[in-house]
Amino acid sequence: MKHVSLGGLDVPRLGLGAMPMSAYYTGAGSDDAESVRTVHRALDLGVTHIDTAEVYGPFTDEELVGRALKGRRDQVVPATKSGGGISHSGREGVGPDSSPAQIALAWLLAQGDDIAPIPGTKRVSRVEENSAADGIELTADQIARLNDLTPAAGGRHDDIGMAVIDR
């Protein structure tokens, strides 16, 4: 995994967002064992920048991540919060096995050496998919075509989710 410097802190170019493991998503908190395996697999893949926050749960996400990191804490940089061409699917021209999520992450990584996305997941398969985005090198033409896509519209979360975020 390639690394970048964020404010002088050496972190991998991709992190792991732990919020889906215990809060706000369908099935959150329903499979702690899979979440722990996901954290372990992330570490094995070099994804050592892990994001959690006390508001996720509340507190349950930090506790879950803490259990997952037992004996491996020194491998992690924790993050937290206080208070050819590319088709619409993102696959064409990049590689037949590249997922839309990988293309989105590759595009983010191409925006500069001071960017380190932290996609959230609670599944081993998704952390493997996300970490593979670090190996995708988009061409200038591919980046330009992605930049020209119609912007997303609508809210990021439903009204209840936004109320939690906008307190």
C-alpha positions as a printed NumPy array, in Angstrom:
array([[  0.   ,   0.   ,   0.   ],
       [  1.381,   3.396,  -0.959],
       [  1.503,   6.055,   1.744],
       [  0.9  ,   9.824,   1.889],
       [  1.638,  12.485,   4.448],
       [ -1.37 ,  14.161,   6.057],
       [ -0.248,  16.999,   8.277],
       [  3.083,  15.25 ,   8.759],
       [  1.408,  11.944,   9.662],
       [  2.386,   8.984,   7.469],
       [ -0.781,   7.082,   6.484],
       [ -1.728,   4.6  ,   3.752],
       [ -3.496,   6.119,   0.762],
       [ -6.658,   4.256,   1.754],
       [ -8.15 ,   3.944,   5.203],
       [-10.987,   1.962,   6.738],
       [-14.112,   3.689,   7.992],
       [-15.589,   1.64 ,  10.827],
       [-18.941,   3.432,  11.166],
       [-20.885,   0.764,   9.195],
       [-19.759,  -1.827,  11.727],
       [-21.967,  -0.476,  14.496],
       [-24.107,   2.478,  13.429],
       [-26.458,   3.947,  10.837],
       [-26.55 ,   1.133,   8.279],
       [-28.937,  -1.768,   7.876],
       [-27.506,  -4.678,   9.799],
       [-24.993,  -2.504,  11.667],
       [-23.831,  -4.285,  14.789],
       [-25.331,  -7.573,  13.678],
       [-22.064,  -9.382,  12.996],
       [-19.232,  -8.252,  15.236],
       [-17.14 , -11.287,  14.279],
       [-17.206, -10.263,  10.594],
       [-16.33 ,  -6.696,  11.583],
       [-13.31 ,  -7.91 ,  13.587],
       [-12.23 , -10.082,  10.628],
       [-12.611,  -7.011,   8.399],
       [-10.308,  -4.93 ,  10.611],
       [ -7.771,  -7.773,  10.707],
       [ -7.89 ,  -8.177,   6.911],
       [ -7.494,  -4.427,   6.453],
       [ -4.337,  -4.507,   8.572],
       [ -3.039,  -7.497,   6.589],
       [ -3.591,  -5.493,   3.369],
       [ -1.707,  -2.477,   4.745],
       [ -4.857,  -0.45 ,   5.455],
       [ -3.762,   0.867,   8.84 ],
       [ -5.577,   4.228,   8.974],
       [ -8.809,   3.326,  10.776],
       [-11.568,   5.827,  11.458],
       [-14.025,   5.522,  14.323],
       [-15.821,   7.947,  16.631],
       [-17.646,   7.881,  19.926],
       [-20.846,   9.01 ,  18.193],
       [-20.998,   5.742,  16.239],
       [-23.164,   3.605,  18.416],
       [-22.574,   5.717,  20.562],
       [-19.315,   4.313,  21.908],
       [-19.919,   0.808,  20.547],
       [-17.831,   1.374,  17.411],
       [-14.758,   2.465,  19.358],
       [-15.175,  -0.539,  21.656],
       [-15.507,  -2.899,  18.685],
       [-12.446,  -1.454,  16.936],
       [-10.55 ,  -1.636,  20.235],
       [-11.328,  -5.358,  20.525],
       [-10.257,  -5.888,  16.911],
       [ -6.952,  -4.08 ,  17.497],
       [ -6.035,  -5.962,  20.675],
       [ -2.388,  -6.92 ,  20.331],
       [ -2.043,  -4.942,  17.061],
       [ -2.594,  -1.342,  18.204],
       [  0.973,  -0.343,  17.297],
       [  0.199,  -1.099,  13.624],
       [ -2.596,   1.505,  13.4  ],
       [ -2.962,   5.231,  12.811],
       [ -6.383,   5.952,  14.308],
       [ -8.613,   8.699,  12.979],
       [-11.575,  10.065,  14.863],
       [-13.916,  13.014,  14.972],
       [-14.857,  15.272,  17.798],
       [-18.217,  16.43 ,  18.18 ],
       [ -9.543,   3.896, -22.558],
       [-12.649,   5.658, -21.402],
       [-14.874,   5.109, -18.465],
       [-18.552,   4.322, -18.809],
       [-21.215,   5.359, -16.324],
       [-20.467,   2.119, -14.489],
       [-16.787,   3.052, -14.226],
       [-15.548,  -0.224, -15.676],
       [-14.874,   0.247, -19.371],
       [-11.259,   0.958, -20.238],
       [ -9.873,   0.564, -16.744],
       [ -9.992,  -3.159, -16.396],
       [-12.82 ,  -5.638, -16.568],
       [-12.486,  -6.438, -12.881],
       [-12.523,  -2.834, -11.616],
       [-15.684,  -2.035,  -9.673],
       [-17.386,   1.369,  -9.612],
       [-16.215,   1.743,  -5.997],
       [-12.61 ,   1.093,  -7.044],
       [-12.872,   3.647,  -9.842],
       [-14.313,   6.226,  -7.442],
       [-11.474,   5.616,  -4.992],
       [ -8.863,   5.688,  -7.777],
       [-10.295,   9.039,  -8.917],
       [-10.06 ,  10.406,  -5.358],
       [ -6.468,   9.19 ,  -5.056],
       [ -5.618,  10.887,  -8.359],
       [ -6.65 ,  14.276,  -6.947],
       [ -3.382,  14.741,  -5.06 ],
       [ -0.85 ,  13.302,  -2.672],
       [ -2.602,  14.927,   0.273],
       [ -5.761,  12.8  ,  -0.071],
       [ -6.35 ,   9.57 ,   1.857],
       [ -9.955,   8.338,   1.553],
       [-11.436,   6.312,   4.399],
       [-14.256,   4.22 ,   2.921],
       [-16.412,   2.488,   5.48 ],
       [-17.284,  -1.178,   5.505],
       [-17.96 ,  -4.075,   7.787],
       [-17.167,  -6.799,   5.249],
       [-13.862,  -8.457,   4.39 ],
       [-14.789,  -8.589,   0.695],
       [-15.293,  -4.816,   0.586],
       [-12.043,  -3.962,   2.38 ],
       [-10.252,  -6.19 ,  -0.165],
       [-12.094,  -4.47 ,  -3.036],
       [-11.37 ,  -0.998,  -1.663],
       [ -7.683,  -1.651,  -0.994],
       [ -7.218,  -2.87 ,  -4.588],
       [ -8.071,   0.653,  -5.78 ],
       [ -4.584,   1.705,  -4.685],
       [ -3.198,  -0.212,  -7.685],
       [ -5.424,   1.474, -10.292],
       [ -3.698,   4.242, -12.232],
       [ -6.177,   6.342, -14.187],
       [ -5.021,   8.128, -17.326],
       [ -5.471,  11.883, -17.734],
       [ -8.263,  11.196, -20.258],
       [-10.061,   8.887, -17.824],
       [ -9.832,  11.484, -15.053],
       [-11.162,  14.172, -17.405],
       [-14.106,  11.975, -18.382],
       [-14.902,  11.28 , -14.75 ],
       [-14.693,  15.001, -13.983],
       [-17.287,  15.613, -16.708],
       [-19.891,  13.201, -15.292],
       [-23.174,  14.655, -14.099],
       [-22.779,  15.551, -10.422],
       [-24.653,  13.583,  -7.794],
       [-27.874,  15.138,  -6.583],
       [-29.891,  14.779,  -3.421],
       [-29.086,  14.415,   0.233],
       [-26.324,  12.207,   1.574],
       [-28.576,  10.802,   4.286],
       [-32.272,  10.73 ,   5.158],
       [-33.7  ,  13.41 ,   7.475],
       [-32.997,  11.38 ,  10.63 ],
       [-29.373,  10.781,   9.61 ],
       [-28.876,  14.459,   8.745],
       [-30.308,  15.481,  12.125],
       [-27.603,  13.405,  13.822],
       [-24.869,  14.92 ,  11.635],
       [-26.097,  18.529,  11.841],
       [-26.502,  18.77 ,  15.627]])
